[in-house]
Amino acid sequence: MSHHKVIAEVEGSFQTVVTVQEPYFISSGPIFPTPDGSIAFVVKNEVTEASTDYFIRHAGPTSQCQTTLSAEEPIVIGED
């Protein structure tokens, strides 16, 4: 992860799967796995200093996912 994108290995190469637009950025705080195997990270707004927790997890029948990761169409956070 960088301050403005999340990179994942897709079919043997690294690809951007999430892009964070300014004034938002991925916090340099801890990026950690949760007990259910998700990866958690925090996106902050550098103007308002508000933050939102995001999780990347494997989809399953009981998952409550808002979107699916795709290297062809990266998720954009902060797009109006």
C-alpha positions as CSV (number, residue, x, y, z in Angstrom):
1,M,0.0,0.0,0.0
2,S,1.0,3.6,-0.6
3,H,-0.8,6.7,0.6
4,H,-3.0,6.7,-2.5
5,K,-3.3,3.1,-3.7
6,V,-3.6,-0.5,-2.7
7,I,-1.7,-2.9,-4.8
8,A,-2.4,-6.7,-4.9
9,E,-0.8,-9.6,-6.7
10,V,-3.0,-10.6,-9.6
11,E,-2.0,-13.5,-11.8
12,G,1.7,-13.1,-10.9
13,S,2.0,-9.3,-11.3
14,F,1.2,-6.4,-9.0
15,Q,-1.8,-4.3,-10.0
16,T,-3.7,-1.4,-8.4
17,V,-7.0,-2.5,-7.0
18,V,-7.9,0.6,-4.9
19,T,-7.1,4.2,-5.7
20,V,-7.6,7.0,-3.1
21,Q,-8.1,10.5,-4.4
22,E,-7.0,13.7,-2.7
23,P,-7.8,15.1,-0.2
24,Y,-8.1,11.5,1.1
25,F,-5.1,9.3,1.8
26,I,-4.3,5.9,3.4
27,S,-3.2,6.5,6.9
28,S,0.3,5.4,7.7
29,G,-1.1,3.8,10.9
30,P,-1.2,0.0,11.3
31,I,-2.4,-2.1,8.4
32,F,-3.3,-5.4,10.0
33,P,-5.2,-8.7,9.5
34,T,-8.4,-9.1,11.5
35,P,-9.5,-12.3,13.2
36,D,-11.6,-13.2,10.2
37,G,-8.7,-12.9,7.8
38,S,-9.6,-9.4,6.4
39,I,-7.0,-6.7,5.9
40,A,-8.0,-3.4,7.6
41,F,-6.8,0.1,6.7
42,V,-7.8,3.6,7.5
43,V,-8.5,6.3,4.9
44,K,-8.3,9.9,6.2
45,N,-9.4,13.3,4.8
46,E,-6.5,15.6,5.1
47,V,-8.8,18.7,5.1
48,T,-11.4,17.6,7.7
49,E,-9.2,15.0,9.5
50,A,-12.2,12.6,9.4
51,S,-11.3,8.9,9.0
52,T,-13.1,5.8,7.7
53,D,-12.1,2.1,8.3
54,Y,-12.0,-0.1,5.2
55,F,-11.6,-3.9,5.0
56,I,-10.5,-6.2,2.2
57,R,-11.8,-9.7,2.7
58,H,-12.5,-12.8,0.8
59,A,-16.1,-12.8,-0.5
60,G,-18.4,-15.6,0.6
61,P,-22.1,-16.4,0.9
62,T,-22.3,-14.5,4.2
63,S,-20.1,-11.6,3.3
64,Q,-21.5,-8.1,3.3
65,C,-19.3,-6.7,0.6
66,Q,-20.0,-3.4,-1.0
67,T,-17.9,-4.1,-4.1
68,T,-15.5,-6.6,-5.6
69,L,-11.8,-6.0,-6.2
70,S,-10.8,-5.8,-9.8
71,A,-7.5,-5.0,-11.4
72,E,-9.4,-3.9,-14.6
73,E,-11.5,-1.5,-12.7
74,P,-9.8,-0.4,-9.4
75,I,-12.1,0.9,-6.6
76,V,-11.9,4.7,-6.3
77,I,-12.3,6.1,-2.8
78,G,-13.0,9.9,-2.7
79,E,-14.7,10.1,-6.0
80,D,-17.8,12.3,-6.0
